[in-house]
Amino acid sequence: MNSAPADQRLLLDIADLDARRARAEAARRAPEHQARVAELIARRNEQGRELVARSNARDELRTELARIESDVEVATKRMARDRDRLTQTAIARDAIALENEIAALEARVDRLETAELETMERAQAAEAAVAEQQALLDQTTAEGQAASAAGKQAVQAATDEIAAIERDRAAVAGRVPDDLLAMYDRLAARGTGAALFQHGTCGACRMTLSPRDLAALKATADDAVALCPECGAILVRTAESGL
């Protein structure tokens, strides 16, 4: 195929636009924040499970504390009742039984109050652990929301860039002969469609032509469309090609 050198040089602009579009499409499909968002989601799930475990432990201590407080209240009321009965009885045997029961209740209340203090300390520590975990979860959630928002912005930016690139490509492609453009598109579908040939090297595959291939290229007319013998891309020759 023959085409004016100026038309062939336009393919470099199209190839550059196509490369930019490919990068923008990759950024739109998988924005750089995507992996971070996935990581934060996994971390948030783990932190959420830990929060549930700590909350359950705290709630169990609250239940235990409420039970102890109830037992203390029951024992205290019974002691008050027994003391009231003791002041009213005149039977020695009944008085001794009441005194023994009061002593047992006092010992029980003492043990319960000790357990109550210990359980309160444990409950306070559990409450602090829940608050600490909740803070971590809130921090991860906020970071995830920020990363997600940044990812959406990146996707939108890539979408806008693709639209602009497509407009620019259409403008350049409109100046390229149909047969040359069709050839370029066919080659670009499987790799790089066209590249600058510079200092004996193909700009697409970065391979240096052999002396034989270089001699054949030098003998090729300027308006002939030459292909790289290695990758098949159109070799666009300019004053920088050194031919």
C-alpha positions as CSV (number, residue, x, y, z in Angstrom):
1,M,0.0,0.0,0.0
2,N,1.2,3.5,-0.8
3,S,0.3,6.6,1.2
4,A,1.8,10.1,1.5
5,P,4.5,10.3,4.3
6,A,2.5,13.1,5.9
7,D,-0.6,10.8,6.2
8,Q,1.6,8.1,7.6
9,R,2.9,10.5,10.3
10,L,-0.6,11.2,11.4
11,L,-0.7,7.5,12.5
12,L,1.8,8.4,15.2
13,D,-0.8,10.8,16.7
14,I,-3.5,8.2,16.5
15,A,-1.2,5.6,18.1
16,D,-0.4,8.0,20.9
17,L,-4.1,8.7,21.4
18,D,-4.9,5.0,21.4
19,A,-2.2,4.3,24.0
20,R,-3.6,7.1,26.2
21,R,-7.1,5.7,25.8
22,A,-6.0,2.2,26.7
23,R,-4.4,3.6,29.9
24,A,-7.5,5.6,30.7
25,E,-9.7,2.5,30.1
26,A,-7.5,0.5,32.5
27,A,-7.8,3.2,35.1
28,R,-11.6,3.2,34.7
29,R,-11.9,-0.6,34.9
30,A,-9.6,-0.9,37.9
31,P,-8.9,2.5,39.6
32,E,-5.9,2.6,41.8
33,H,-8.1,2.9,44.9
34,Q,-9.9,-0.3,44.2
35,A,-7.4,-2.6,45.9
36,R,-7.3,-0.2,48.9
37,V,-11.1,-0.2,49.2
38,A,-11.2,-4.0,49.1
39,E,-8.5,-4.2,51.8
40,L,-10.4,-1.7,54.0
41,I,-13.6,-3.7,53.6
42,A,-11.9,-6.9,54.7
43,R,-10.3,-5.1,57.6
44,R,-13.7,-3.5,58.6
45,N,-15.3,-6.9,58.5
46,E,-12.6,-8.3,60.8
47,Q,-12.9,-5.3,63.1
48,G,-16.7,-5.7,63.1
49,R,-16.4,-9.3,64.2
50,E,-14.0,-8.3,67.0
51,L,-16.4,-5.6,68.1
52,V,-19.3,-8.1,68.3
53,A,-17.1,-10.4,70.4
54,R,-16.1,-7.6,72.8
55,S,-19.7,-6.3,73.0
56,N,-20.9,-9.8,73.9
57,A,-18.2,-10.1,76.6
58,R,-19.2,-6.7,78.0
59,D,-22.9,-7.6,78.0
60,E,-22.2,-10.8,79.8
61,L,-20.3,-8.9,82.5
62,R,-23.3,-6.4,82.7
63,T,-25.6,-9.4,83.2
64,E,-23.3,-10.9,85.8
65,L,-23.1,-7.5,87.6
66,A,-26.9,-7.1,87.6
67,R,-27.3,-10.6,89.1
68,I,-24.8,-9.9,91.8
69,E,-26.5,-6.6,92.6
70,S,-29.8,-8.4,92.8
71,D,-28.4,-11.0,95.1
72,V,-26.9,-8.3,97.4
73,E,-30.3,-6.6,97.5
74,V,-32.1,-9.8,98.4
75,A,-29.6,-10.7,101.1
76,T,-29.6,-7.2,102.5
77,K,-33.4,-7.1,102.7
78,R,-33.4,-10.5,104.4
79,M,-30.8,-9.4,107.0
80,A,-33.0,-6.3,107.8
81,R,-36.0,-8.6,108.2
82,D,-34.1,-11.0,110.4
83,R,-32.8,-8.2,112.6
84,D,-36.3,-6.8,113.0
85,R,-37.5,-10.3,114.0
86,L,-34.6,-10.7,116.4
87,T,-35.7,-7.6,118.3
88,Q,-39.2,-9.0,118.6
89,T,-38.5,-12.6,119.6
90,A,-38.3,-13.7,123.2
91,I,-37.4,-17.3,122.4
92,A,-33.7,-18.1,122.9
93,R,-33.7,-20.9,120.3
94,D,-35.3,-18.6,117.7
95,A,-32.9,-15.8,118.6
96,I,-29.9,-18.0,118.1
97,A,-31.1,-19.2,114.7
98,L,-31.8,-15.6,113.6
99,E,-28.3,-14.5,114.7
100,N,-26.7,-17.4,112.9
101,E,-28.6,-16.6,109.7
102,I,-27.7,-12.9,110.0
103,A,-24.0,-13.8,110.4
104,A,-24.3,-16.1,107.3
105,L,-26.0,-13.4,105.4
106,E,-23.4,-10.8,106.4
107,A,-20.7,-13.1,105.1
108,R,-22.6,-13.7,101.9
109,V,-23.1,-9.9,101.4
110,D,-19.4,-9.4,102.0
111,R,-18.5,-12.0,99.3
112,L,-21.0,-10.6,96.9
113,E,-19.8,-7.0,97.4
114,T,-16.2,-8.1,96.8
115,A,-17.4,-9.9,93.6
116,E,-19.4,-6.9,92.7
117,L,-16.3,-4.6,92.8
118,E,-14.2,-7.1,90.8
119,T,-17.0,-7.5,88.2
120,M,-17.4,-3.7,88.0
121,E,-13.7,-3.3,87.2
122,R,-13.9,-6.0,84.6
123,A,-17.0,-4.4,83.1
124,Q,-15.3,-1.0,82.9
125,A,-12.3,-2.6,81.2
126,A,-14.7,-4.4,78.8
127,E,-16.5,-1.1,78.1
128,A,-13.2,0.6,77.3
129,A,-12.3,-2.3,75.0
130,V,-15.6,-1.9,73.2
131,A,-15.0,1.8,72.8
132,E,-11.5,1.3,71.5
133,Q,-12.7,-1.3,68.9
134,Q,-15.5,1.0,67.9
135,A,-13.0,3.8,67.3
136,L,-10.9,1.6,65.1
137,L,-14.0,0.5,63.2
138,D,-15.1,4.1,62.7
139,Q,-11.6,5.1,61.5
140,T,-11.6,2.2,59.0
141,T,-15.1,3.1,57.8
142,A,-14.1,6.7,57.3
143,E,-11.0,5.8,55.4
144,G,-12.9,3.3,53.3
145,Q,-15.5,5.9,52.4
146,A,-12.8,8.4,51.5
147,A,-11.0,5.8,49.3
148,S,-14.3,4.8,47.7
149,A,-15.1,8.5,46.9
150,A,-11.6,9.0,45.5
151,G,-12.1,5.8,43.3
152,K,-15.4,7.1,42.0
153,Q,-13.7,10.5,41.1
154,A,-10.9,8.6,39.4
155,V,-13.4,6.6,37.3
156,Q,-15.2,9.8,36.4
157,A,-11.9,11.5,35.5
158,A,-10.9,8.5,33.3
159,T,-14.4,8.5,31.6
160,D,-14.0,12.2,30.8
161,E,-10.5,11.7,29.5
162,I,-11.6,8.8,27.3
163,A,-14.4,11.0,25.8
164,A,-11.9,13.8,25.1
165,I,-9.4,11.3,23.6
166,E,-12.1,9.9,21.3
167,R,-13.0,13.3,20.1
168,D,-9.3,14.1,19.3
169,R,-8.9,10.7,17.6
170,A,-11.9,11.2,15.4
171,A,-10.5,14.6,14.4
172,V,-7.1,13.2,13.5
173,A,-8.6,10.0,11.9
174,G,-10.7,12.2,9.6
175,R,-7.5,13.4,8.0
176,V,-6.2,9.9,7.3
177,P,-7.1,8.1,4.1
178,D,-9.6,5.4,4.6
179,D,-7.5,2.5,3.4
180,L,-4.5,3.5,5.5
181,L,-6.7,4.0,8.6
182,A,-8.4,0.6,8.0
183,M,-4.9,-1.0,7.8
184,Y,-3.8,0.7,11.0
185,D,-7.0,-0.3,12.9
186,R,-6.5,-3.9,11.8
187,L,-2.9,-4.0,13.0
188,A,-3.8,-2.1,16.2
189,A,-6.4,-4.7,17.1
190,R,-3.6,-7.2,17.7
191,G,-0.9,-4.9,19.0
192,T,0.6,-1.5,18.2
193,G,-0.7,-0.3,14.9
194,A,2.1,2.2,14.0
195,A,5.3,3.4,15.6
196,L,8.2,5.8,14.8
197,F,11.2,4.1,13.2
198,Q,14.2,5.8,14.8
199,H,17.9,5.0,14.7
200,G,17.4,1.5,13.3
201,T,14.8,0.5,15.9
202,C,11.1,-0.1,15.8
203,G,9.3,2.1,18.3
204,A,6.6,-0.6,18.8
205,C,8.6,-3.7,19.7
206,R,11.9,-1.9,20.4
207,M,13.7,-4.4,18.2
208,T,16.7,-3.2,16.1
209,L,16.4,-4.2,12.5
210,S,19.0,-6.5,11.1
211,P,21.3,-5.1,8.4
212,R,19.4,-6.9,5.7
213,D,16.0,-5.6,6.9
214,L,17.4,-2.1,7.3
215,A,18.8,-2.2,3.7
216,A,15.4,-3.3,2.4
217,L,13.7,-0.5,4.3
218,K,16.1,2.1,2.9
219,A,15.2,0.9,-0.5
220,T,11.5,1.3,0.1
221,A,9.9,4.4,-1.4
222,D,8.9,7.1,1.0
223,D,5.2,6.8,0.2
224,A,5.2,3.0,0.6
225,V,3.7,1.7,3.8
226,A,6.5,-0.4,5.5
227,L,5.9,-2.9,8.2
228,C,8.2,-4.0,11.0
229,P,9.5,-7.5,10.2
230,E,9.4,-8.4,13.9
231,C,6.0,-7.1,15.2
232,G,4.1,-6.1,12.0
233,A,3.5,-2.5,13.1
234,I,3.6,0.2,10.4
235,L,7.0,1.8,10.5
236,V,6.6,5.6,10.2
237,R,9.7,7.1,8.8
238,T,10.7,10.7,9.5
239,A,13.9,12.7,9.4
240,E,14.8,11.1,12.7
241,S,14.8,7.7,11.2
242,G,18.4,8.0,9.9
243,L,17.6,6.4,6.6
